[in-house]
């Protein structure tokens, strides 16, 4: 099996004593390259903490996260940030767009941070695929929720990361827009040969995934 992510004995706790919470509790996990993997679980199950650890947004108390056979937490500071920019794209529920930047400027922002050349043809291809070509000069305040999320998807795709991590990306959308955004996201990931790992509580979205992982009390209890 061609695994792009491998997690070994991962632990992340918050608090201490009687208030100790084991958000991720000695978790082991493998995620196959090119698949859409949905991580599900009740609120407080640890799925968001796990996603943050997979993306290098938080450091574990112990354990390892391998991305393409590289132990991510062997890296620190600028080296970790550079690795994260190169390998991982993020999509969040609240979009995280910069209000003063246009759609185009928001999308190409990761390229500027990574000091990569902006290939206008590629950016326009992505904007065209997600149906935002005509909105490239618009500010986020003028966009609908679905359009904002499309912009966030384009931003995650633009630097060609190996992995897209999505944290409840359709949580703020109505059901029709949710399905439209998911169709776009799945198609783009397939077209660009990327791996999608998504947290969701939505059973309809989970059914769209190739693999579903159930988290309870910080542990993987089922993979199907």
Short mmCIF file of the C-alpha atoms (twelve columns), coordinates in Angstrom:
data_MODEL
# 
_entry.id   MODEL 
# 
loop_
_atom_site.group_PDB 
_atom_site.id 
_atom_site.type_symbol 
_atom_site.label_atom_id 
_atom_site.label_alt_id 
_atom_site.label_comp_id 
_atom_site.label_asym_id 
_atom_site.label_seq_id 
_atom_site.Cartn_x 
_atom_site.Cartn_y 
_atom_site.Cartn_z 
_atom_site.pdbx_PDB_model_num 
ATOM 1   C CA . UNK A 1   0.000   0.000  0.000   1 
ATOM 2   C CA . UNK A 2   1.281   3.452  -0.948  1 
ATOM 3   C CA . UNK A 3   0.836   5.440  2.261   1 
ATOM 4   C CA . UNK A 4   1.455   9.179  2.178   1 
ATOM 5   C CA . UNK A 5   0.812   9.672  5.921   1 
ATOM 6   C CA . UNK A 6   1.838   7.401  8.761   1 
ATOM 7   C CA . UNK A 7   1.126   8.149  12.414  1 
ATOM 8   C CA . UNK A 8   2.904   6.237  15.170  1 
ATOM 9   C CA . UNK A 9   1.800   6.268  18.822  1 
ATOM 10  C CA . UNK A 10  0.705   9.903  18.688  1 
ATOM 11  C CA . UNK A 11  -0.198  11.623 21.964  1 
ATOM 12  C CA . UNK A 12  -1.505  15.117 22.684  1 
ATOM 13  C CA . UNK A 13  -2.893  16.072 26.097  1 
ATOM 14  C CA . UNK A 14  -4.284  19.283 27.536  1 
ATOM 15  C CA . UNK A 15  -4.544  20.291 31.203  1 
ATOM 16  C CA . UNK A 16  -3.248  18.273 34.136  1 
ATOM 17  C CA . UNK A 17  -4.393  16.227 37.106  1 
ATOM 18  C CA . UNK A 18  -8.174  15.871 37.273  1 
ATOM 19  C CA . UNK A 19  -8.478  18.253 34.320  1 
ATOM 20  C CA . UNK A 20  -6.219  16.191 32.034  1 
ATOM 21  C CA . UNK A 21  -7.751  15.631 28.591  1 
ATOM 22  C CA . UNK A 22  -6.187  13.085 26.252  1 
ATOM 23  C CA . UNK A 23  -7.195  14.702 22.959  1 
ATOM 24  C CA . UNK A 24  -5.115  12.202 20.958  1 
ATOM 25  C CA . UNK A 25  -4.350  9.027  22.868  1 
ATOM 26  C CA . UNK A 26  -1.565  6.789  21.486  1 
ATOM 27  C CA . UNK A 27  -3.060  6.860  17.995  1 
ATOM 28  C CA . UNK A 28  -1.698  4.865  15.055  1 
ATOM 29  C CA . UNK A 29  -2.892  5.565  11.538  1 
ATOM 30  C CA . UNK A 30  -1.993  5.168  7.872   1 
ATOM 31  C CA . UNK A 31  -3.504  7.179  5.023   1 
ATOM 32  C CA . UNK A 32  -3.175  6.073  1.425   1 
ATOM 33  C CA . UNK A 33  -1.909  8.405  -1.288  1 
ATOM 34  C CA . UNK A 34  -4.510  9.786  -3.699  1 
ATOM 35  C CA . UNK A 35  -7.528  8.837  -1.570  1 
ATOM 36  C CA . UNK A 36  -10.259 10.978 -0.036  1 
ATOM 37  C CA . UNK A 37  -10.184 10.095 3.670   1 
ATOM 38  C CA . UNK A 38  -12.914 11.409 5.978   1 
ATOM 39  C CA . UNK A 39  -12.274 11.573 9.733   1 
ATOM 40  C CA . UNK A 40  -15.500 11.502 11.726  1 
ATOM 41  C CA . UNK A 41  -16.411 11.542 15.400  1 
ATOM 42  C CA . UNK A 42  -18.482 13.356 17.977  1 
ATOM 43  C CA . UNK A 43  -17.577 16.833 19.204  1 
ATOM 44  C CA . UNK A 44  -14.628 16.498 21.589  1 
ATOM 45  C CA . UNK A 45  -13.492 13.166 20.132  1 
ATOM 46  C CA . UNK A 46  -10.095 14.604 19.171  1 
ATOM 47  C CA . UNK A 47  -10.503 14.735 15.399  1 
ATOM 48  C CA . UNK A 48  -9.604  18.435 15.053  1 
ATOM 49  C CA . UNK A 49  -6.560  17.996 17.284  1 
ATOM 50  C CA . UNK A 50  -5.486  15.057 15.145  1 
ATOM 51  C CA . UNK A 51  -5.855  17.125 11.966  1 
ATOM 52  C CA . UNK A 52  -3.780  19.940 13.470  1 
ATOM 53  C CA . UNK A 53  -1.054  17.437 14.353  1 
ATOM 54  C CA . UNK A 54  -1.133  15.971 10.846  1 
ATOM 55  C CA . UNK A 55  -0.705  19.480 9.449   1 
ATOM 56  C CA . UNK A 56  2.088   20.646 11.724  1 
ATOM 57  C CA . UNK A 57  -0.114  23.333 13.291  1 
ATOM 58  C CA . UNK A 58  0.498   21.911 16.774  1 
ATOM 59  C CA . UNK A 59  3.245   19.716 18.233  1 
ATOM 60  C CA . UNK A 60  2.469   16.341 19.850  1 
ATOM 61  C CA . UNK A 61  3.554   15.436 23.356  1 
ATOM 62  C CA . UNK A 62  5.015   12.239 21.901  1 
ATOM 63  C CA . UNK A 63  4.804   10.041 18.823  1 
ATOM 64  C CA . UNK A 64  5.619   10.577 15.175  1 
ATOM 65  C CA . UNK A 65  3.926   11.870 12.034  1 
ATOM 66  C CA . UNK A 66  5.524   10.829 8.764   1 
ATOM 67  C CA . UNK A 67  4.626   12.718 5.588   1 
ATOM 68  C CA . UNK A 68  6.060   10.927 2.543   1 
ATOM 69  C CA . UNK A 69  8.441   9.052  4.907   1 
ATOM 70  C CA . UNK A 70  9.712   12.296 6.500   1 
ATOM 71  C CA . UNK A 71  9.214   12.624 10.260  1 
ATOM 72  C CA . UNK A 72  7.616   16.068 10.333  1 
ATOM 73  C CA . UNK A 73  8.389   16.703 13.990  1 
ATOM 74  C CA . UNK A 74  12.097  16.195 13.474  1 
ATOM 75  C CA . UNK A 75  11.788  19.682 11.977  1 
ATOM 76  C CA . UNK A 76  11.479  22.900 13.968  1 
ATOM 77  C CA . UNK A 77  10.814  26.569 13.363  1 
ATOM 78  C CA . UNK A 78  11.385  27.801 9.826   1 
ATOM 79  C CA . UNK A 79  12.216  24.307 8.557   1 
ATOM 80  C CA . UNK A 80  8.847   22.970 9.745   1 
ATOM 81  C CA . UNK A 81  7.023   25.986 8.293   1 
ATOM 82  C CA . UNK A 82  8.745   25.503 4.923   1 
ATOM 83  C CA . UNK A 83  7.936   21.773 4.901   1 
ATOM 84  C CA . UNK A 84  4.313   22.505 5.762   1 
ATOM 85  C CA . UNK A 85  4.006   25.083 2.960   1 
ATOM 86  C CA . UNK A 86  5.488   22.661 0.446   1 
ATOM 87  C CA . UNK A 87  3.580   19.510 1.363   1 
ATOM 88  C CA . UNK A 88  0.236   20.603 2.845   1 
ATOM 89  C CA . UNK A 89  -2.673  22.822 1.828   1 
ATOM 90  C CA . UNK A 90  -5.304  23.850 4.376   1 
ATOM 91  C CA . UNK A 91  -9.020  24.557 4.023   1 
ATOM 92  C CA . UNK A 92  -10.875 25.847 7.095   1 
ATOM 93  C CA . UNK A 93  -14.552 26.189 7.939   1 
ATOM 94  C CA . UNK A 94  -14.307 29.980 8.314   1 
ATOM 95  C CA . UNK A 95  -12.364 30.406 5.046   1 
ATOM 96  C CA . UNK A 96  -9.495  32.489 6.587   1 
ATOM 97  C CA . UNK A 97  -9.422  34.876 3.629   1 
ATOM 98  C CA . UNK A 98  -7.737  38.265 4.022   1 
ATOM 99  C CA . UNK A 99  -10.508 40.901 3.620   1 
ATOM 100 C CA . UNK A 100 -8.302  43.537 1.968   1 
ATOM 101 C CA . UNK A 101 -7.033  41.178 -0.752  1 
ATOM 102 C CA . UNK A 102 -8.854  40.202 -3.943  1 
ATOM 103 C CA . UNK A 103 -9.666  36.591 -4.808  1 
ATOM 104 C CA . UNK A 104 -6.555  36.452 -6.999  1 
ATOM 105 C CA . UNK A 105 -4.345  37.910 -4.249  1 
ATOM 106 C CA . UNK A 106 -5.738  35.530 -1.626  1 
ATOM 107 C CA . UNK A 107 -5.190  32.540 -3.910  1 
ATOM 108 C CA . UNK A 108 -1.562  33.355 -4.784  1 
ATOM 109 C CA . UNK A 109 -0.626  34.335 -1.212  1 
ATOM 110 C CA . UNK A 110 0.962   30.928 -0.388  1 
ATOM 111 C CA . UNK A 111 3.214   31.250 -3.432  1 
ATOM 112 C CA . UNK A 112 4.477   34.596 -2.204  1 
ATOM 113 C CA . UNK A 113 5.114   33.268 1.296   1 
ATOM 114 C CA . UNK A 114 7.075   30.351 -0.180  1 
ATOM 115 C CA . UNK A 115 8.899   32.708 -2.574  1 
ATOM 116 C CA . UNK A 116 7.643   30.682 -5.528  1 
ATOM 117 C CA . UNK A 117 7.021   32.070 -8.992  1 
ATOM 118 C CA . UNK A 118 3.388   32.828 -9.776  1 
ATOM 119 C CA . UNK A 119 2.413   30.969 -12.945 1 
ATOM 120 C CA . UNK A 120 -0.609  32.931 -14.103 1 
ATOM 121 C CA . UNK A 121 -1.764  30.213 -16.488 1 
ATOM 122 C CA . UNK A 122 -1.912  27.629 -13.703 1 
ATOM 123 C CA . UNK A 123 -3.710  29.992 -11.312 1 
ATOM 124 C CA . UNK A 124 -6.281  30.835 -13.973 1 
ATOM 125 C CA . UNK A 125 -6.749  27.126 -14.690 1 
ATOM 126 C CA . UNK A 126 -7.557  26.515 -11.025 1 
ATOM 127 C CA . UNK A 127 -9.903  29.517 -10.850 1 
ATOM 128 C CA . UNK A 128 -11.625 28.287 -13.982 1 
ATOM 129 C CA . UNK A 129 -12.060 24.768 -12.565 1 
ATOM 130 C CA . UNK A 130 -13.718 26.120 -9.423  1 
ATOM 131 C CA . UNK A 131 -15.909 28.596 -11.311 1 
ATOM 132 C CA . UNK A 132 -14.235 31.732 -9.901  1 
ATOM 133 C CA . UNK A 133 -12.499 33.075 -13.002 1 
ATOM 134 C CA . UNK A 134 -14.912 36.002 -13.270 1 
ATOM 135 C CA . UNK A 135 -14.485 36.826 -9.560  1 
ATOM 136 C CA . UNK A 136 -10.685 37.067 -9.514  1 
ATOM 137 C CA . UNK A 137 -10.707 40.834 -8.848  1 
ATOM 138 C CA . UNK A 138 -13.469 40.695 -6.214  1 
ATOM 139 C CA . UNK A 139 -12.962 41.248 -2.483  1 
ATOM 140 C CA . UNK A 140 -14.150 38.571 -0.007  1 
ATOM 141 C CA . UNK A 141 -16.895 40.835 1.366   1 
ATOM 142 C CA . UNK A 142 -18.651 40.714 -2.017  1 
ATOM 143 C CA . UNK A 143 -18.675 36.904 -2.186  1 
ATOM 144 C CA . UNK A 144 -21.230 34.351 -1.016  1 
ATOM 145 C CA . UNK A 145 -20.213 31.662 1.474   1 
ATOM 146 C CA . UNK A 146 -19.824 29.119 -1.305  1 
ATOM 147 C CA . UNK A 147 -17.662 31.495 -3.340  1 
ATOM 148 C CA . UNK A 148 -15.451 32.200 -0.326  1 
ATOM 149 C CA . UNK A 149 -14.934 28.481 0.187   1 
ATOM 150 C CA . UNK A 150 -14.118 28.035 -3.503  1 
ATOM 151 C CA . UNK A 151 -11.485 30.726 -3.111  1 
ATOM 152 C CA . UNK A 152 -10.079 28.900 -0.073  1 
ATOM 153 C CA . UNK A 153 -9.958  25.670 -2.100  1 
ATOM 154 C CA . UNK A 154 -8.030  27.422 -4.880  1 
ATOM 155 C CA . UNK A 155 -5.565  28.821 -2.336  1 
ATOM 156 C CA . UNK A 156 -4.974  25.331 -0.948  1 
ATOM 157 C CA . UNK A 157 -4.389  23.896 -4.421  1 
ATOM 158 C CA . UNK A 158 -2.191  26.594 -5.940  1 
ATOM 159 C CA . UNK A 159 1.183   25.497 -4.557  1 
ATOM 160 C CA . UNK A 160 0.543   21.860 -5.609  1 
ATOM 161 C CA . UNK A 161 0.834   20.316 -2.119  1 
ATOM 162 C CA . UNK A 162 0.765   16.554 -1.775  1 
ATOM 163 C CA . UNK A 163 -1.967  16.702 0.886   1 
ATOM 164 C CA . UNK A 164 -5.073  18.841 1.376   1 
ATOM 165 C CA . UNK A 165 -6.289  19.014 4.995   1 
ATOM 166 C CA . UNK A 166 -9.856  20.266 5.344   1 
ATOM 167 C CA . UNK A 167 -11.463 21.055 8.712   1 
ATOM 168 C CA . UNK A 168 -15.284 21.006 8.349   1 
ATOM 169 C CA . UNK A 169 -14.955 22.983 5.084   1 
ATOM 170 C CA . UNK A 170 -18.702 22.977 4.364   1 
ATOM 171 C CA . UNK A 171 -19.900 23.626 7.912   1 
ATOM 172 C CA . UNK A 172 -21.082 27.169 7.140   1 
ATOM 173 C CA . UNK A 173 -22.795 26.327 3.848   1 
ATOM 174 C CA . UNK A 174 -26.365 25.371 2.962   1 
ATOM 175 C CA . UNK A 175 -26.940 21.809 1.761   1 
ATOM 176 C CA . UNK A 176 -27.022 22.616 -1.968  1 
ATOM 177 C CA . UNK A 177 -23.856 24.759 -1.849  1 
ATOM 178 C CA . UNK A 178 -22.208 22.109 0.321   1 
ATOM 179 C CA . UNK A 179 -22.646 19.462 -2.364  1 
ATOM 180 C CA . UNK A 180 -21.451 21.850 -5.087  1 
ATOM 181 C CA . UNK A 181 -18.303 22.717 -3.124  1 
ATOM 182 C CA . UNK A 182 -17.609 19.060 -2.371  1 
ATOM 183 C CA . UNK A 183 -17.954 18.100 -6.024  1 
ATOM 184 C CA . UNK A 184 -15.498 20.849 -6.973  1 
ATOM 185 C CA . UNK A 185 -13.051 19.894 -4.242  1 
ATOM 186 C CA . UNK A 186 -13.098 16.185 -5.099  1 
ATOM 187 C CA . UNK A 187 -12.688 16.869 -8.822  1 
ATOM 188 C CA . UNK A 188 -9.800  19.295 -8.279  1 
ATOM 189 C CA . UNK A 189 -7.983  16.912 -5.949  1 
ATOM 190 C CA . UNK A 190 -8.372  14.118 -8.489  1 
ATOM 191 C CA . UNK A 191 -7.248  16.342 -11.375 1 
ATOM 192 C CA . UNK A 192 -4.144  17.474 -9.520  1 
ATOM 193 C CA . UNK A 193 -3.302  14.065 -8.036  1 
ATOM 194 C CA . UNK A 194 -3.551  15.093 -4.398  1 
ATOM 195 C CA . UNK A 195 -4.631  13.361 -1.181  1 
ATOM 196 C CA . UNK A 196 -7.640  14.807 0.659   1 
ATOM 197 C CA . UNK A 197 -8.044  14.360 4.420   1 
ATOM 198 C CA . UNK A 198 -11.202 15.924 5.787   1 
ATOM 199 C CA . UNK A 199 -12.836 16.263 9.179   1 
ATOM 200 C CA . UNK A 200 -16.609 16.212 8.988   1 
ATOM 201 C CA . UNK A 201 -19.645 15.436 11.106  1 
ATOM 202 C CA . UNK A 202 -21.808 15.264 7.976   1 
ATOM 203 C CA . UNK A 203 -22.783 11.699 7.069   1 
ATOM 204 C CA . UNK A 204 -23.549 12.672 3.461   1 
ATOM 205 C CA . UNK A 205 -20.003 13.968 2.979   1 
ATOM 206 C CA . UNK A 206 -18.517 10.967 4.773   1 
ATOM 207 C CA . UNK A 207 -20.308 8.703  2.294   1 
ATOM 208 C CA . UNK A 208 -18.489 10.508 -0.542  1 
ATOM 209 C CA . UNK A 209 -15.098 9.490  0.875   1 
ATOM 210 C CA . UNK A 210 -12.966 6.536  -0.224  1 
ATOM 211 C CA . UNK A 211 -12.009 5.791  3.390   1 
ATOM 212 C CA . UNK A 212 -13.803 6.696  6.640   1 
ATOM 213 C CA . UNK A 213 -11.962 6.802  9.984   1 
ATOM 214 C CA . UNK A 214 -13.958 6.986  13.222  1 
ATOM 215 C CA . UNK A 215 -12.318 8.685  16.208  1 
ATOM 216 C CA . UNK A 216 -13.540 8.206  19.791  1 
ATOM 217 C CA . UNK A 217 -11.790 9.592  22.889  1 
ATOM 218 C CA . UNK A 218 -8.634  10.356 20.930  1 
ATOM 219 C CA . UNK A 219 -8.325  6.872  19.422  1 
ATOM 220 C CA . UNK A 220 -9.031  5.362  16.026  1 
ATOM 221 C CA . UNK A 221 -11.782 2.827  16.638  1 
ATOM 222 C CA . UNK A 222 -12.760 1.999  13.051  1 
ATOM 223 C CA . UNK A 223 -11.413 2.371  9.545   1 
ATOM 224 C CA . UNK A 224 -13.622 1.399  6.625   1 
# 
